[in-house]
Each structure stands twice: as C-alpha cells, then as structure tokens.
Amino acid sequence: MGTFAPHGETTVLDNGLRVVTVPLPHLHTVTLALYVKVGSRYESPADNGLSHFVEHMLFRGTERYPSSLALNLAFESLGGSLHAETGRDYSLFSTALEPEHTGAGIALLGQLITGPRFAEIERERALILEELSEDYDEAGSELCGDDIARGLLFPDHPLGQRILGPRENVERFSQEDVRAHFSRHYTAGNLLLCAAGPVAPADVVAAAEGELSAIPRGDALTSEPPPAPGRGPSYRYVDDPGAQTSLHIAFRAIAETDPDHVAGLALLRIIDDGMSARLHYRLCDQRGLAYSLSAGLDSFHDAAIVDVSGQTTHPKVCTLTRAVLELCGELRDDLVPDDELAKAKRRCRRDILSLADDPGAMAGWFGGGALYVEPPAMIDRIAAMDALTAEDLRRVARRIFARERLAVVAVGKLSRARQGELRQVVSTWS
C-alpha cells in the first residue's frame, strides 16, 4: 500500500459517544455514518421488528425539520441524501457530502437523534407492512429463504429473528413502544459517529461535541452469545408456485474475532469470486444447473453465516443441492491448488486496496467495524491473507462444512417425490 495506510482516529466524548475520523486527503467527498448498536439481535419475540420500525419513524421529521419532506430536503439541499438501514446487530444513518458541508451534515444527524418527532405512525406502519408483504404469500406463509435459513441455524436465539419482525408485531407497535425503544438504545454509549474523507479529526470532533454531546450516556448494551451448533442438518421446504425454486444452502461459519476468520474469507473466494471460480464455472457455466449462483458471508463479532443461494427449475433442485454440497465437501478433503489460492489472494488484495478509494467503504471498515471490535489495519489484513496456506483453508473448511452447521431451505413448487428426494440429499450428506 506504499506509504499511505488509511487509519481511524478515535475520540470519546464526555458522554461516551465515540467519534472515528478516517482522513483520506486524496478523495473529494466525505461520508458521515452514524452507527447504533441496535437491531433484531437486541429484541425479544414480543418486540421483534421494533428496531426497524424506529429507524423508519426517524424519517418522519424532527423538532427543527418537522416533516419527512423537510428533513430529506435538508440533507438533499447539502448535496447528499439520508440513507438508513437496520441490520441484526446495528442500525446505520449516513450521508455523503462535499467536505465543506461536513459540519452541517453532522448537525443534521444530530437533529435526527436528539429531536425526533415520531409523527404519522399509521402512515409509516402502512409502508412497513407493504415492505413486509414482499416476503409472504397471500396465505401468510414466509417465502424469504434467507430469513428461514437463519431461523434454522439459530433456533431460539435472537440472531434467528427477522429484521422486520412478524406482521402481528408491526400491526400493534405504538408510539409509546417506539419512544421507549429509542430511549433505551439510542444513547451515547451505543452510538458511534464516523467521518471518512478529506477532513481533519479536530474539526469533526468539534462538530460532534456541538451537536451530540447532550445525548444521554445510557447503559451499554450486551447481547446473548449464540449457542453451539445443534444436531443437524436442518431442512425446510416452502410451497410457492412459480417456474423456479429458490434455494439457500447455509452454514454456521467463522466469527470476526476468531483467528480463522481470514481463512474463512479466503475460502469464500475459492467458492465464489468471479466467473472463473468454482461455483459459477462448474455449476452454471459447465453444467447449466442455474443461471446464477452466489455465495455470501454475513459475519458478526461472535458468529457468521456462509450462504450459497440461487434459483433453478424444479427438476434440477436435487442435482444442484447435491452439487453444492459436493463442492463444499471437496474443500474439506482436498488442498486448494497453488494457482487458485494465489488468484484468491491477489483479488482480495485488490479489493482491500480499492476500499481506500471509497469513503463509504472506509466508514464501514473503521466505523462500523469498531462498533463491536477493533478493526484491523488494512495492511495487516492483506498480510494475514498473504500468509494463508492451502492447509489453512482445508482446516477451516472442515470446521465450517459440517452436518451440524448446515441448513437448507427450498421455496418452490416441488412434487412430493422430489421433496422426499431433496430431504434425502440433505439428511444423508456427510
């Protein structure tokens, strides 16, 4: 990375709120990202979905900008937009601006957190119910294979809950529920502001002190660790008419704080990292089992999920499932060839270096990462990846690709015979 090594400078305000600045003098825009330690992981079944509901309600205006129009216009008049999302263990509010508007952007984010009105709850409820309807059929059966797989991998644990929550919860959340959840979670000890771009740390800290120092400290939140994988594999079929079946083949993987996490990242690149990688080339290009397949990693500080997903015609579902599981088993048994491992390392290095050209990615690395653990230096991550051996990958593959860590979900229209065959493919894999 030459002499330039991006880094985050952290200041803790008197109320406990962390401010992380990532100076990137070579860029021309700034990303401001406000992370909150809140999400479905911090919810009970009774209030599951409330974090997402609160995130939506924060768009309904503040004391200074009393409507959704006024609030969004304020961000857009600075040249940016207000982006928000809710995950399982975080919520995020961010905007991208020219550097001279950094202070004004922090002031707007401050208004969002210190002066919400929580107005027009019925209007927002209708929007969330519309969003929720995308994952269910007319009879109320859940169709989101990703959410179903997580429920199988983390049964009776908050990581297995949906981010949006069940419909019955969304239908009954009150303004009092929203305010109580906000007051409990949106406290300084659970907030982190990150500014990444051509900015000076002193200027960012001064703006944060002016706009965010009045936020109550609150109590730092803790979460229940996930239990060890149970007896597996797990399987679920959901009947849904259509020309194709949606397939999710998911495994409990390696947490971010685990020493084997980097090897798990490399292993994912061996599976799916370009059109020459095993998943696409073997199963799509050569065998035509699906038009498109993807392998993704969703990682937390104490857990992770590797998920291979795609769609295929009903007659190919069992063959595709067997082929994906065989590919995983192959990685447990055989060493990855040197040239394949070298390609994965080279592409990883390129991807890490490219993050330094994107202030949003830098905010995610140094800001979002710091919400739970100390983010690694980028050069250290590259060095750790370069040091991996084929034996490291095989050892980690044996950790991940185990029966007790597997969940398979199929959403489609399969005959009874084909359902039985698919269940047999999953239950007999070893």
C-alpha positions, 0 to 999 in steps of 0.5 A: 500500500506504499506509504499511505495506510488509511487509519481511524482516529478515535475520540470519546466524548464526555458522554461516551459517544465515540467519534472515528475520523478516517482522513483520506486527503486524496478523495473529494467527498466525505461520508458521515455514518452514524452507527447504533448498536441496535437491531433484531439481535437486541429484541425479544419475540414480543418486540421483534421488528421494533428496531426497524420500525424506529429507524423508519419513524426517524424519517418522519421529521424532527423538532427543527425539520418537522416533516419527512419532506423537510428533513430529506430536503435538508440533507438533499439541499447539502448535496447528499441524501439520508440513507438508513438501514437496520441490520441484526446487530446495528442500525446505520444513518449516513450521508455523503457530502462535499467536505465543506458541508461536513459540519452541517451534515453532522448537525443534521444527524444530530437533529435526527437523534436528539429531536425526533418527532415520531409523527404519522405512525399509521402512515409509516406502519402502512409502508412497513407492512407493504415492505413486509408483504414482499416476503409472504404469500397471500396465505401468510406463509414466509417465502424469504429463504434467507430469513428461514435459513437463519431461523434454522441455524439459530433456533431460539436465539435472537440472531434467528429473528427477522429484521422486520419482525412478524406482521402481528408485531408491526400491526400493534407497535405504538408510539409509546413502544417506539419512544421507549425503544429509542430511549433505551438504545439510542444513547451515547454509549451505543452510538458511534459517529464516523467521518471518512474523507478529506477532513481533519479529526479536530474539526469533526470532533468539534462538530460532534461535541456541538451537536451530540454531546447532550445525548444521554450516556445510557447503559451499554448494551450486551447481547446473548452469545449464540449457542453451539451448533445443534444436531443437524442438518436442518431442512425446510421446504416452502410451497410457492408456485412459480417456474423456479425454486429458490434455494439457500444452502447455509452454514454456521461459519467463522466469527470476526474475532476468531483467528480463522476468520481470514481463512474463512474469507479466503475460502469464500473466494475459492467458492465464489469470486468471479466467473472463473471460480468454482461455483459459477464455472462448474455449476452454471457455466459447465453444467447449466444447473442455474443461471446464477449462483452466489455465495455470501458471508454475513459475519458478526463479532461472535458468529457468521453465516456462509450462504450459497443461494440461487434459483433453478427449475424444479427438476434440477433442485436435487442435482444442484443441492447435491452439487453444492454440497459436493463442492463444499465437501471437496474443500474439506478433503482436498488442498486448494491448488497453488494457482487458485489460492494465489488468484484468491489472494491477489483479488482480495488484495485488490479489493482491500486496496480499492476500499481506500478509494471509497469513503463509504467503504472506509466508514464501514471498515473503521466505523462500523467495524469498531462498533463491536471490535477493533478493526484491523489495519488494512495492511495487516489484513492483506498480510494475514491473507498473504500468509494463508496456506492451502492447509489453512483453508482445508482446516477451516473448511472442515470446521465450517462444512459440517452436518451440524452447521448446515441448513437448507431451505427450498421455496418452490413448487416441488412434487412430493417425490422430489421433496422426499428426494431433496430431504434425502440429499440433505439428511444423508450428506456427510 
